Amino acid sequence: MNIIHIDSIDHPGVEIFSTLTEAQLRNKLEPEKGIFIVESPKVIKVAMQAGYEPVALLTESKHIDGDAADIVSQLGNDIPIYTGSRDVLASLTGYKLTRGVLCAMKRPAPPTLAATLEGAQRIVVIDSVVDTTNIGAIFRSAAALGIDAVILTRNSCDPLNRRAVRVSMGSIFLVPWTWIDEEDISGLKSLGFKTVAMALTDKSVSLDDPALANEEKLAIIMGTEGDGLPKHTIEEADYTVRIPMAHGVDSLNVAAASAVAFWQLCKRTH
């Protein structure tokens, strides 16, 4: 094991856990060098089981033979394990580590759309959703409720953002996902998907409409938190769908709405 004890936030190598921004971690100029940060032993294990490759570990000393022991045992001698007191790590990261362990991992190249959608019958398209909590929650619902793949427009939040990964409880590593240009959403029809725009319009049908359940392949399009889906996306969709509600409430948070939609529309395939 390559255990390195640190007593300062200036120790060489630990800047990936402290001073680098999410944009710098992502490394848009050289994606093959990009990394992301995963928190807590449970989520780190999910990522490793899904094939994600660790670069470095940051952990409180007590966790090396404790909560992080399984992780440490799988790391090669070339992967640094930085360790120190709780106070030193808090000063390094800027907050108390909830589970005492962080792992930097290599950012994989996004798969092609064709590879992501292979064998899929129910997918979600996340269009312009930028809140990290909502992204994490949508992925968690997608994994739990039977969504086969997640597609995101390029102006949506990065699923490998630290907070999004944490909120998802590792579900981001369980469901195939990739990026799509917003103008290409309608192209999903050529792959056999009927598109479902979740939006309130005069033409919206209810989520429990039998026609939806009978479709072989559905792409459920969820819009941004504030403005919802663009007008052209709604107009080009095969269905515009609303969730029936009571007490005059007209909408739900996008994460809550996605969970309801997934539950109803995935019943046929699961």
GILINNOR-V882528 format. One record per run of one state. SS is the DSSP state (h for helix, s for strand, l for the rest). FROM is the first residue (numbers start at 1). TO is the last residue. Records with the same first field share a line. If there is no record, write none. Layout:
SS = FROM-TO  FROM-TO
//
This chain:
l = 1-1  6-13  18-21  27-30  34-34  40-40  50-53  64-68  75-79  85-85  94-100  107-112  118-121  127-131  146-148  154-161  169-170  174-175  181-181  192-193  199-204  207-209  214-217  223-223  225-227  229-230  237-238  243-253  266-270
s = 2-5  35-39  54-60  80-84  101-106  122-126  149-153  176-180  194-198  205-206  218-222  224-224  228-228  239-242
h = 14-17  22-26  31-33  41-49  61-63  69-74  86-93  113-117  132-145  162-168  171-173  182-191  210-213  231-236  254-265
//
